Amino acid sequence: MFTGLVEEVGRIERVEPRGDSLRLRVRGPRVLEGVAHGASIAVSGVCLTVVGSDGETFETDVMGQTVAMSTAGEWEPGRAVNLERAMAADARLGGHIVQGHVDGVARLIEQEEEGAWRRLRFAVDREHAPLIVDKGSIAVDGTSLTVSAVSPVQAQEQWFEVSLIPETLRATTLGALRPGDRVNIETDIIARHVARMAAFGVAAPLAEALR
């Protein structure tokens, strides 16, 4: 489990294709502090397992399904990535519950400076749009953010907006995004559970039972 509070911006050093999967080498000395073989690190929102490290870099495998569902297939040497170690059991949950299980990708379609802030609008697949709510939480490239606006249900192109403070722009890769760039998104786990329950027709009876 992660919090969506990025600890370090690392760099992809090597990408080695292995069939439909990838072996990565990532530079991130800060997130390697106290991390052992088999530990989990979120790389731009994707939960990956450390299979080797030298204290400055670590190696990890990305399976085919993750490559297909995320931006991992676009990663190349030199690319900046957001890094976060798994949350310690006694740590404060400063962001929100992030599993590192990416739902899919979104595309930046608009950005606007608003004083010291920056507003970003992302196009999102219609299947993911119901899981994103105004004032709810979303992880964008592993960064915990609050949704500041969503598209109308009837809109042909579904989108959501987030507003980034200067610290987020500085301490993550999001400050370097430009229109057309794609990012990994993970919707709120509670929303996903409710959607699954509704699909089986059990959400309403459960809500009634909890009254």
Helices and strands as residue ranges (DSSP letters): E 8-18, E 21-27, E 40-43, E 46-53, E 57-62, H 64-69, G 72-74, E 80-85, E 104-114, E 117-123, G 129-131, E 137-140, E 143-150, E 159-164, H 166-171, G 173-176, E 182-187, H 189-199, H 203-209
